[in-house]
Amino acid sequence: MSISQNFRLFSLALAFALPLHSHAQIKVLIGNDPADESKPQALAASPTPSLTAALGSQVVLKQTTDLTEVMRASRTQENDILIVPPHATASAISHSYDLLARNKQNTQFVLIVRKEIERAEQMKGKRLYLPQQDSARTYLAKGLLAEDGLSMKSFQKTSFGKTSGAGLLALSANLADVTIAEQEEAKIWMKKNPDIARILKATRSVPSGVAVMVRKNMADSDRKKLLKWIASPDSSGFGKLQTTNSADEEQYRYIASLGILTPDSIPGVTKVTAEQVAKLLTDGAVAVDTRSAKEYEQEHIIAAIHAPYLEKSLKDREYDATMDDFSALSNLPLEKALIFYCNGPECWKSYKASIAAKAKGVKKIYWYRNGMPEWREKSLPLATK
C-alpha cells in the first residue's frame, strides 16, 4: 500500500474514531533547574504516594535536572502533569497545557557586564558565562541578547556552568565579561565587589520557582483533586503554591516571547502549513520526523519516516553543523519530496536537518516549522503508541 493510500485510509478511520481516555495512570514530570538550586523546586521524598492518594489513580512520576528533556516534554503532551521551571511553563502554555498553580514569588533577571561595557554592541567579542544551556537563566539571557541582535556566536567565548553564582565568580576572577543573575543577587554582589561590573539590561518581573501545569483535556474532577493536593501540606516541598489567573499567564507569555525561535524561513527550502503537508502527503511526499525515538514512538504524523537528528550544536542560526550527527538522513529516499518536522518553532532539529538535506542535494525540501504541536492541535492523522 502506498504512503498516500495509507494516509487517506487513516484519515477516514480517524473521522469515525471516538477519543479514548484512561484514568488508570497519570504521568507526572518534575523538572529541577540546578542553576536555581536555592529555590524550593524539589522534594526530599517523592510526592508519588500523596499524589496517588489524592488523585485516586496510579501516578508514574519522573524527576529530572536534564532541562533539555524538560523543555522537550513541555511540547509533546506525553505527561499529564508538569511541575517545572518558568521557561518550561512558558513553553507548555503554548502547547496545550493549562496553568493551574505557581510559586507566587517574582524576580527580575539582569545582564551584568564589566564596567567598561556601556552599550549592548560592546559585548561583541567578549566572554560570556551562562548556566547550562537549557536553564531558565540561559533561556532569558539569550532572549535579552537577541533583542539587541546578538547571539552566542557574537562572543569570543561562551562558557556553560551549572550553578547560578558561578557567573558572578567568573566576573570577579576576570574569567568572563558578561553573565546573567537575579537583580537582587547582582546588587548584593556589586556592593561587595565595587567597580567591577554594571547592570546593562533587565527583564520584566517574571515568576520564580515552579508552576503546576495540566493537559488541557484533563477531566475537571482530576483538576479539583489536584488543586486540593496543591492546597495541602503534601505539596509544601515545592514552596507555597497558589492558584493562578490571567495575569500570571501573561507573565509566562512574556517569558515565551524571549524564547529563541528558529528563523522564519530557510533559503531554498519551502515552508509549509499543516494543510499543505496533508496535501503533499496525499501526492506522495514523505514526512520526515527528526525528533527522538521516544517521541516518535509516542506519536508521529501517519506514515512519517523516523530520521533522528542528534543535536549538540547551539540553538542558534550560526550553529556549528560539524558538531551534529546527520547520518540518519542517508537512509531517506532523497529522490522524493521530503517534509521535515519536529516540535514546532522552538525546536531546531527540523530546521538544521532541512539545511543538511539541501547540502546533500535534495531537490524538493519542505519545512513544516509548526510541526507536531500544530498537527496535534488540528487533530490531523497521527500514528500513536
N, C-alpha and C positions, 0 to 999 in steps of 0.2 A: 504494500500500500504506500502511495506517495505521501510526502510531507503535507502537501496541500489537501489531499483526501483525508488524512488523519486529522488535520486541523478542522476541516469542515464537520467531520463526524463528531469530534469532541465539542465543537460549538453547539451542535444540535442537541447532544446529550446534556450539556450544561443548561440549556434553556428549560429542560424538564426536571432538572435535579432540585431537590429540596436541601437547604442548608442543614448540616448536622452539627450539633454541639454537645460535647460530653462534659459533665461536671465531675467526672471520676478523678481528674488530675488537673491541678493548677500549677503552672510553671512560673517560678519567680526568679528574677535575676537581680542581685545586689552588686552594684559597681562601686568600688572604693578607689578614690583618687589619692595615690601616695603623695602627690605634691601638696595636698591639703590634709596631711595626716593628723593635724591638731583638731580638725573638725569632727563632730560626732557623726561618723559615717558607717561604722561597722560595729557589730555586736561581738562581745567576747564569746558568747554562746549563740549557737544557731537559733533563729526565731522559728524554725520549721515546726516544732511541736505546738507552739502557741498559735501559729497561723493555721495549722491543720485543724486544731480545735475550733478556732474562730470561724473558719470558712466551711467546716464540715466536709472537706474534700481532702484527698491526698495532695500534699504540697511537695513539689520537686523543686528544690532551691539550689541555686548556684551563686557563690560569692567569688568575685574576681577583682584583681587590681590591673588586669590587662584592659586598658581603656580603648585600645583598638577594637577588641572584641565587644566591649560595651557599646561603642559608637556603631559598630556594625549591627548589633542586636537592636539598637534603637530604631532601625529602619525595617526590620524583617518581620516583625509581629510573631516571632516564634515563642515569645514569653507572654503570659497573661498579665503579669505584674512586673513593673520595673521600679527599683528603688536605686536611683542613680544620680550622679553629679549634675550641675546646672546645664552644661553644654549638651550632655546626652538627653536631658529632659527637653531642651530646646529642639533637638532633632526629632525626638519621639512625638512631640506635639504635631509636627508636620507629617507624621507617618502613622496616622490612625490610632493614636493613643490619647486618652483624656487625662488631664492633670487633676489629681484628687487631693493631694496634701503636699506640704513642703515645710522645711525649716523656715521660720519667719525672719531669720537674720538676713540682712542685706549688707553688701560691701561694694567698694569700688576698687578696680584694678588699675594700676598705673604703669606706664613705660618709664623706667628710671634710667637715666643716662649719665655718663660722665660730664662734669661741669662744662667742659669745652664744647659740648654738643648743644647748640642753641636752637637749631631748626631740624625738622624731620629729614631733609635731604642730606644733612651732615652725618646721618647714621650709615650712609652707603660706605662700604669698605671697612666698617668697624667690626668688632667681635660681639656676637650675640650669645647670651646664655639663656636657655629655656629648660623647664622641666620636661619630662618625657613627652614625645611628640603628640600624643592624643590626650594630654591632660587638659583640664579646663583652663588653666592659666595660659598654656601654649595656644590653645584654640583662640582665646581672647587676644593674645599678643599678635597672632597672625592677622586677626581682623583689624586691629589698630594700625598695624604696619600697612596692610593692604589699602586702607583709607588714604594713605599717603603715597600709594603706588610702589610700595616696597614689598619684597618677598624674601625668602630665605637666601636666595641667590644674590641678593643685594649686599650681603655681608661677606667680609673676608673669611670669617669662620663662624660656624654655628655649633655650639656645644649643647648637648642634652643631658640633664641630670635626672634625679628622682625626687628630690625634696624641694620645698618651697624656698627655704632660706639660703640655698647654695648659690643662687644668682647674686644675692647681695654680698655674700662672702667672696664671690669671684670679682665683684667690683672693688671690694676692699683690697684684694690682693693684686689688683690690676691685671686680672686674667680675662676680664670682659669689659665691654664699654656700654652695653645695653642689656637690660633684663626686665622682667615683669614682677610686680609684687602687689600685695594688697596695699591700699593707700595708707592705712594706719601703720601697718608693718613698715612701710617705706619711710614714713615720717619719724618713727621711733629710731630706725636705723640711721637716718640722716642726722638726727640730733646727736647720736653717739659718734657719728663719723662725719663731722662737718667738712665742707669744702672738697668733697669727693664727687658728689653727684647731684642731679636735679631731677624733678619730675617734669617730663616733657609732654605727656598726654595721659588722659584718663578715660575710662569707660563711664557710662552712666551707672547709677546704683543698680546692682544686679543681685539676684538671690545667691545665698551662700549655703553650703551643706547640700543635702539631698532632697529629692522630691519623690513622691509616690505617683506612678502612672499606671493606668489600666487600659487594656484594649477597649476600643470603642464598642465592641459587641459584647462586652461583659454584662451579664444579667444584673438588673437593678438589685436583686436580692443579694447577690455576691458583693456588690459595691457597698451595700449597707452593712454587711458583716465585716468587710474590710475597714470601713470607717469606724466601726465600733472597736476593732482591734487597734486602730491608729490612736483612738482616744484613751486606750487602756495603758497601764504601766508596762505591758509586754512590748510596746514599741519604743520604750524610753532609750534603748541603745542607739537610736538614730537622732537623739536630741528631741526637742519639743516640736512635734509635727502638728500643723494646723491645716484645716481645710482651706481650699483656695477659691479665688474669684477671678473675674475677667482681668482685673488689674495685675494679678500675679501672672496670668498667662501672657499679658503684654510684655512683662519684663523678660520672660523667656523668649518671646518672639524677637525682642531686641538682640538677645544673645545669638539667636539663629541668624539674624541679619549680618552679624560679623563673621559668620562661618565662611570658610574658604571653599567656594563652589568652583566646579570646573568651568573653564571658559565656555561661552555660549555657542561657539562654533569651532569646527576644525577645517582648515583649508583643504579642499579636495575631497572632503567627506560630507555626505548629505545627512543632515539632522532630520529625524522623522518623529511624527507624533504616534500615539498609540493606535489611532485609526489607520494611519499609513502602514504601520507594522503589520496589522491584521491583513490589510490588502496585499502587502508584499509577500506574506506567508502563503496566502492562497495562490499567488502567482509563481510560487516555487522558490522564493528566497529562504535562506537558512538563518534562524535566530541563534546567536552565539552567547551563551551565559558565561561571563568571566568571573563570577563570584566563587566562593569556596565550595568544596564538595558538600559540606554540611548544609549550606544554604540551598544549593542545587537540589539536594535530596529532599529537603523540606518542601520546596515548591519551585517551579520554573515555568516559563512560557511553554505551552504544549509543543512538543517536537524539537525543542531547543537542544543544540549540541553543547556539551559542557567543555569549556576550554579555560580552566582556571588560570588566572594571571597572578603570579606570585610577586607581590609588590614590596619592594624595600626602599625605593626612592621616595623623595619628599612629595607630598601632595601639593604640587606647585607646577605651574606651566613651564618652568625651567628645570624640570626634573632630569636626573641622570639616568637614561634608559639602560645603561650598561649594568646598573645595579639590580635590574629586574629580570625575571625569567619568563620569556615569551615562548618557550618551547612548545606549549600546547597548541599554538597557532599552526604548527607544522602539520597537525593531524586534521585540519579543516579542509573542506572542499574549496580550495582557493579560486577555482574557476567559476564558482557560483556567486550570486549576490549575497553578501553577509551582513547581518544586522547585529551589531554589538550592543550589549546592555549589561547593567549591573544594578546598583542600589540607588539610582537617582543622581541628581546634580551634585550631591555631597560626596559621591563615590567616584574615584578617579580611575578605576580599573578599566572600564569600557572605553574611556577617553584615551588612555595610553595604549590599549590593545588596538583601537581603531588606527592610531598613528603607526603602530608596528605593522599592522596588516597593509597599510598604504606603502610602507617602506619595502614590504615583501612583493609589491607589485600587484596586489589585488585590485581589480578594476572597479568593481561595484561594492562600495562600502557604505553602509548606513549606520548612523549612530542614534540609538534610542536613548537620549540623555535622561529622560524622566524615569526610565527603567521600571523595575519591579514595583516600587511603591505606587506609581500611577496605574500600571497594568492591573494590579490587585484591586485598587480602589474603583476602577472602572468595571470590575467583575468580568474581565476578559478571560478566555480559556487558559486554565492552569493545569499542569500535571503536579499532583501533590503526593506526599508520602503515604 
